[in-house]
Amino acid sequence: MLVFIQKHVFETLDDERLLIVCNEPIAHQVDKKMVRISTDIFYTLTEGQRSLFLFQTFARHLGQQGVYGWFCHLEYLFAHGPFWNVVDVYIRRVAGEHSAEFFIQLKDLRDRMAEISLRNGRKVCDYFGEHMSDYPDLQHELEELDQTVTALFPELRAAIAKDIRKHPEQFVMWHH
């Protein structure tokens, strides 16, 4: 699922466009298969492609609801341990410990919220959509993570783009 691209075009892309172009074939496959990404497609991708896919998925779903919106819209990602292993290894390698720590905090918070909602027989978004004010500590953590992600994602985008340029063989095939 590598992108066919001319080398001179690849070299002229800015960071954001580079990530979009390299993720495009993966995104098209996921749209067709939806949740089956974990078994049908995910393991056929290179390490870099897996991480790029996850980053682009998170970036695409970072809207007005912030981190909480991720918990609502990306349930399938949070439910699969292999996704988190990829995030941890890759992000730690290309962006450093600080960035990897954010994702560890994110997963920890989501796991605690999932446990609380499961005890109440509901999904995270259904339960916390009505009861978030009952958990000011969790609400505070969400707000802190929202602030962190706003600052972190431009850094991550740049780090991933740098990695793509350093290891193009994981993302592209040169088209002559």
C-alpha positions as CSV (number, residue, x, y, z in Angstrom):
1,M,0.0,0.0,0.0
2,L,2.9,2.3,-0.7
3,V,2.2,5.6,-2.5
4,F,3.6,5.9,-6.1
5,I,5.1,9.4,-6.4
6,Q,7.8,11.2,-8.3
7,K,10.8,12.0,-6.1
8,H,10.8,15.7,-7.0
9,V,7.1,16.0,-6.1
10,F,7.7,14.2,-2.8
11,E,10.5,16.6,-2.0
12,T,8.3,19.7,-2.5
13,L,5.5,18.7,-0.2
14,D,5.0,20.5,3.1
15,D,4.6,18.5,6.2
16,E,0.8,18.4,6.3
17,R,0.4,17.6,2.6
18,L,3.1,14.9,2.9
19,L,1.2,13.1,5.7
20,I,-2.0,13.3,3.8
21,V,-0.5,12.0,0.6
22,C,1.2,9.1,2.4
23,N,-1.9,8.2,4.3
24,E,-4.3,8.4,1.4
25,P,-4.2,4.8,0.1
26,I,-4.6,3.5,3.7
27,A,-7.5,5.8,4.4
28,H,-9.3,4.6,1.3
29,Q,-8.9,0.9,2.4
30,V,-10.1,1.7,5.9
31,D,-13.2,3.5,4.6
32,K,-14.2,0.3,2.8
33,K,-13.5,-2.1,5.6
34,M,-14.1,0.1,8.7
35,V,-13.3,-1.7,12.0
36,R,-11.6,-4.6,10.2
37,I,-8.5,-2.4,10.0
38,S,-7.1,-4.3,13.0
39,T,-6.8,-7.6,11.2
40,D,-7.3,-7.1,7.4
41,I,-5.1,-4.1,6.8
42,F,-3.3,-3.0,9.9
43,Y,-0.7,-5.8,10.0
44,T,0.1,-5.4,6.3
45,L,1.3,-1.9,6.8
46,T,4.9,-0.9,7.6
47,E,5.6,0.5,11.1
48,G,5.7,4.0,9.8
49,Q,2.4,3.6,7.9
50,R,0.7,2.1,11.0
51,S,1.7,5.1,13.1
52,L,0.9,7.6,10.3
53,F,-2.6,6.1,10.0
54,L,-3.2,6.4,13.7
55,F,-1.9,9.9,13.9
56,Q,-4.0,11.0,10.9
57,T,-7.1,9.3,12.4
58,F,-6.6,11.1,15.7
59,A,-5.9,14.4,14.0
60,R,-9.1,14.0,11.8
61,H,-11.2,13.4,14.9
62,L,-9.8,16.2,17.1
63,G,-12.7,18.6,17.0
64,Q,-14.7,20.7,19.4
65,Q,-15.0,17.7,21.8
66,G,-11.2,17.3,22.0
67,V,-9.9,14.2,23.7
68,Y,-13.4,13.2,24.9
69,G,-14.5,13.2,21.3
70,W,-11.8,10.6,20.6
71,F,-13.3,8.4,23.2
72,C,-16.6,8.6,21.5
73,H,-15.6,8.3,17.9
74,L,-12.6,6.1,18.0
75,E,-13.8,3.4,20.4
76,Y,-12.3,0.6,18.1
77,L,-8.8,2.1,18.4
78,F,-8.9,2.2,22.2
79,A,-10.2,-1.4,22.4
80,H,-7.2,-2.8,20.5
81,G,-3.9,-3.2,22.4
82,P,-1.8,-3.6,19.2
83,F,-2.7,0.0,18.2
84,W,-1.2,1.3,21.4
85,N,2.0,-0.8,21.1
86,V,2.6,0.8,17.7
87,V,1.9,4.3,19.0
88,D,4.2,3.8,22.0
89,V,7.1,2.4,20.0
90,Y,6.9,4.7,17.0
91,I,6.1,7.9,18.7
92,R,8.8,7.3,21.3
93,R,11.3,6.7,18.5
94,V,10.4,9.7,16.3
95,A,9.1,12.3,18.7
96,G,10.5,11.3,22.1
97,E,9.5,10.4,25.6
98,H,7.3,13.5,26.2
99,S,5.0,12.7,23.2
100,A,4.8,9.0,24.1
101,E,3.8,9.9,27.7
102,F,0.8,11.8,26.4
103,F,-0.6,8.7,24.7
104,I,0.1,6.7,27.8
105,Q,-1.9,9.2,29.9
106,L,-4.6,9.3,27.2
107,K,-5.0,5.5,27.3
108,D,-4.9,5.4,31.1
109,L,-7.7,8.0,31.4
110,R,-9.8,6.3,28.8
111,D,-9.4,2.9,30.6
112,R,-10.5,4.5,33.9
113,M,-13.5,6.1,32.2
114,A,-14.4,2.8,30.4
115,E,-14.2,0.9,33.8
116,I,-16.6,3.4,35.4
117,S,-19.1,3.4,32.5
118,L,-18.9,-0.5,32.3
119,R,-19.8,-0.7,36.0
120,N,-22.9,1.4,35.1
121,G,-23.7,-0.8,32.1
122,R,-23.1,1.9,29.4
123,K,-20.6,3.0,26.9
124,V,-18.1,5.8,27.8
125,C,-19.8,8.5,25.8
126,D,-23.3,7.5,26.8
127,Y,-22.5,7.5,30.5
128,F,-20.1,10.5,30.7
129,G,-22.3,12.5,28.4
130,E,-24.8,12.6,31.2
131,H,-22.5,12.2,34.3
132,M,-19.2,14.0,33.6
133,S,-20.0,16.6,36.3
134,D,-20.0,13.8,38.8
135,Y,-16.3,13.3,38.1
136,P,-14.5,16.6,38.4
137,D,-11.1,14.9,38.6
138,L,-11.6,13.1,35.3
139,Q,-13.0,16.3,33.8
140,H,-9.9,18.2,34.9
141,E,-7.6,15.5,33.4
142,L,-9.5,15.8,30.1
143,E,-9.1,19.5,30.0
144,E,-5.3,19.1,30.7
145,L,-5.0,16.6,27.9
146,D,-6.9,18.9,25.6
147,Q,-4.4,21.6,26.3
148,T,-1.5,19.2,25.8
149,V,-2.7,17.8,22.5
150,T,-3.2,21.3,21.1
151,A,0.5,22.0,21.6
152,L,1.7,18.5,20.9
153,F,0.1,17.7,17.5
154,P,2.1,20.3,15.5
155,E,5.3,18.8,17.0
156,L,4.1,15.3,16.2
157,R,3.2,16.2,12.6
158,A,6.6,17.7,12.1
159,A,8.4,14.6,13.6
160,I,6.4,12.2,11.5
161,A,7.0,14.2,8.3
162,K,10.7,14.2,9.2
163,D,10.6,10.4,9.6
164,I,8.8,10.0,6.3
165,R,11.5,12.0,4.6
166,K,14.2,10.0,6.4
167,H,12.6,6.6,5.6
168,P,10.6,7.0,2.4
169,E,10.8,3.3,1.7
170,Q,8.2,2.7,4.4
171,F,5.7,5.0,2.7
172,V,6.4,5.5,-1.0
173,M,7.6,3.9,-4.2
174,W,9.3,6.3,-6.7
175,H,7.4,6.8,-9.9
176,H,9.6,7.7,-12.8
